[in-house]
Amino acid sequence: MDTHALDNLEEWGGVLEELDRVKHDRLVDEYQKELLRILRFQDNWRMRKAALEALREVYRPSEPLVEEACRIMMNEGLYHRVRVLAAEVLAAMGERLAQSRERRLARLRSQVGRQMQELLDSQQPPVLHQAVRRIMPMMRSYKGNA
């Protein structure tokens, strides 16, 4: 993989192509630091969306990666669709986290569930509440698997 293609986030076309290659080659776990950089990059919604979608394929997520996805979900300054996408991705990651016996991953899964509950307990756009309500039963069912 050409990690240099992910170095310059101003060249978003190359970044998107490289993310597609990384997903296709099933190397997403090896690119978590790069995904984190992309998620934190504020200037391109397409890259953020592509990075979030790539997170669905992370099997052993790092704590900073999960925390950043939670921040996106909770960030009221972002558009609703990306927040819903972050919640959906966190649910997919929650399933993977539940399959692990590692305490670190169980703690991350609990953190995600708490963040989702906090979102439901606050005043948010209906579309976001609906998405999280749809996801929460899955998150609860994962708890019994750890």
C-alpha positions as CSV (number, residue, x, y, z in Angstrom):
1,M,0.0,0.0,0.0
2,D,1.1,3.5,-0.7
3,T,1.0,5.2,2.7
4,H,2.2,8.4,1.1
5,A,-1.2,8.7,-0.7
6,L,-2.7,9.1,2.8
7,D,-0.1,11.7,3.9
8,N,-1.4,14.7,2.0
9,L,-5.0,15.2,3.0
10,E,-5.3,18.2,0.7
11,E,-5.1,15.7,-2.2
12,W,-8.4,14.1,-1.3
13,G,-8.9,12.2,-4.6
14,G,-5.7,10.2,-3.9
15,V,-6.8,9.6,-0.3
16,L,-10.2,8.3,-1.4
17,E,-8.5,5.9,-3.9
18,E,-6.1,4.7,-1.4
19,L,-8.8,4.1,1.2
20,D,-10.7,2.0,-1.4
21,R,-7.5,-0.1,-2.0
22,V,-7.0,-0.5,1.8
23,K,-10.6,-1.7,2.2
24,H,-10.4,-4.0,-0.9
25,D,-7.2,-5.6,0.4
26,R,-8.6,-5.9,3.9
27,L,-5.8,-3.9,5.5
28,V,-8.0,-1.4,7.4
29,D,-6.8,-2.5,10.8
30,E,-3.2,-1.6,9.8
31,Y,-4.3,1.9,8.8
32,Q,-6.0,3.0,12.1
33,K,-3.6,6.0,12.7
34,E,-4.3,7.2,9.2
35,L,-8.0,6.8,9.6
36,L,-7.9,8.8,12.8
37,R,-6.0,11.6,11.0
38,I,-8.7,11.7,8.3
39,L,-11.6,11.7,10.8
40,R,-10.0,14.6,12.6
41,F,-9.4,16.5,9.4
42,Q,-12.2,19.2,9.3
43,D,-11.9,20.3,5.7
44,N,-13.3,17.5,3.6
45,W,-16.6,15.7,4.3
46,R,-16.0,13.1,1.6
47,M,-12.9,11.9,3.3
48,R,-14.5,11.8,6.7
49,K,-17.4,9.8,5.3
50,A,-15.1,7.4,3.5
51,A,-13.0,7.0,6.7
52,L,-16.1,6.3,8.8
53,E,-17.3,3.7,6.3
54,A,-13.9,2.0,6.4
55,L,-14.2,1.7,10.2
56,R,-16.9,-0.9,9.6
57,E,-14.1,-3.2,8.6
58,V,-11.8,-2.6,11.6
59,Y,-11.6,-5.8,13.7
60,R,-9.5,-4.5,16.6
61,P,-10.2,-0.8,16.9
62,S,-7.9,1.4,18.9
63,E,-9.3,3.4,21.7
64,P,-8.6,6.8,20.0
65,L,-10.4,5.6,16.9
66,V,-13.5,4.6,18.8
67,E,-13.4,7.8,20.8
68,E,-13.2,9.9,17.6
69,A,-16.2,8.1,16.1
70,C,-18.1,8.9,19.3
71,R,-17.0,12.5,19.1
72,I,-18.4,12.7,15.6
73,M,-21.7,11.1,16.7
74,M,-22.0,13.6,19.6
75,N,-20.8,16.7,17.7
76,E,-23.9,19.0,17.3
77,G,-21.9,21.2,14.9
78,L,-21.8,18.4,12.2
79,Y,-24.5,17.6,9.7
80,H,-27.0,15.0,10.8
81,R,-26.1,12.3,8.2
82,V,-22.5,12.0,9.3
83,R,-23.6,11.7,12.9
84,V,-26.0,8.9,12.0
85,L,-23.2,7.2,10.0
86,A,-20.9,7.4,13.0
87,A,-23.6,5.8,15.2
88,E,-24.1,3.0,12.7
89,V,-20.4,2.4,12.4
90,L,-20.1,2.4,16.2
91,A,-22.8,-0.3,16.3
92,A,-20.9,-2.4,13.7
93,M,-17.8,-1.9,15.7
94,G,-19.7,-2.8,18.9
95,E,-20.5,-6.2,17.4
96,R,-16.8,-6.8,16.8
97,L,-15.9,-5.5,20.2
98,A,-18.4,-8.0,21.7
99,Q,-16.7,-10.9,20.0
100,S,-13.4,-10.1,21.8
101,R,-12.6,-11.2,25.3
102,E,-10.1,-8.3,25.8
103,R,-11.1,-6.1,28.7
104,R,-9.9,-3.0,26.8
105,L,-12.4,-3.7,24.0
106,A,-15.2,-4.5,26.5
107,R,-14.6,-1.1,28.1
108,L,-14.8,0.6,24.7
109,R,-18.1,-1.2,24.0
110,S,-19.5,0.1,27.3
111,Q,-18.2,3.6,26.5
112,V,-20.0,3.5,23.1
113,G,-23.3,2.4,24.8
114,R,-23.0,5.2,27.4
115,Q,-22.4,7.8,24.7
116,M,-25.5,6.6,22.7
117,Q,-27.6,6.7,25.8
118,E,-26.4,10.2,26.6
119,L,-27.3,11.2,23.0
120,L,-30.8,9.8,23.5
121,D,-31.2,11.6,26.8
122,S,-30.4,15.0,25.2
123,Q,-32.3,17.1,22.8
124,Q,-31.2,16.1,19.3
125,P,-32.6,16.0,15.8
126,P,-35.3,13.4,15.4
127,V,-33.3,11.6,12.6
128,L,-30.4,11.1,15.0
129,H,-32.7,9.9,17.8
130,Q,-34.4,7.4,15.5
131,A,-31.1,6.0,14.3
132,V,-29.7,5.6,17.8
133,R,-33.0,4.0,19.0
134,R,-32.7,1.5,16.1
135,I,-29.1,0.7,17.1
136,M,-29.4,0.6,20.9
137,P,-31.0,-2.8,21.1
138,M,-28.1,-4.2,19.1
139,M,-25.6,-2.6,21.5
140,R,-27.5,-4.1,24.5
141,S,-27.5,-7.5,22.9
142,Y,-23.7,-7.3,22.5
143,K,-23.2,-6.7,26.2
144,G,-24.3,-10.3,26.9
145,N,-21.8,-11.7,24.5
146,A,-18.7,-10.5,26.3
